[in-house]
Amino acid sequence: MNDTVAVALITSLSTLAAAGMAGAASALTTGRQLRHQAALAREERAEQRAIAQRELRREVYERFLTRADAAYRVLDEEWLARGAEDPQRAEAGFAARRALDEAYVRVRLVGPEGVAVRGAGVVEAIGGEFRRQARAPEAEIDASARAAALRARVAVGEEFVAEARWALGVPG
């Protein structure tokens, strides 16, 4: 074989081998980069879902507390107007409890379970206070009844807020 042909053959084979090795190295590097980018994208989507979940929960918890406050306002009006029959107050009480129940359903949907349990405590306390007001004539309500109701409101409200803060990751 001619020396020139041999040199040309060796040169072309070494060039092909070098190109193959460079292509393989490039493919490996590109594959690693793509896997890393995919992992970063998954993490980013997971973080975005977590942020959206926290925001949804915050809105639902806020709506629930707003409805509870509205029910407390109706209860307060009843405490202050004891003895005066007013069907509009009864309707307002029913509407407030209904709105609170609707907000509580949303709390149960977005969870977690601990917040739903604390929310149930708020709903029960408000319902109990409405029932006590409806059953007891003015003469049977002692002076400490309203104070006891206010203490119960604060207690169940604080429990709900503490659990909601935990669920939202808010330091408390």
Secondary structure, DSSP 8 states (H G I E B T S, - for coil): --HHHHHHHHHHHHHHHHHHHHHHHHHHHHHHHHHHHHHHHHHHHHHHHHHHHHHHHHHHHHHHHHHHHHHHHHHHHHHHTTT---HHHHHHHHHHHHHHHHHHHHHHHH--HHHHHHHHHHHHHHHHHHHHHHHS-GGG--THHHHHHHHHHHHHHHHHHHHHHHHHT---
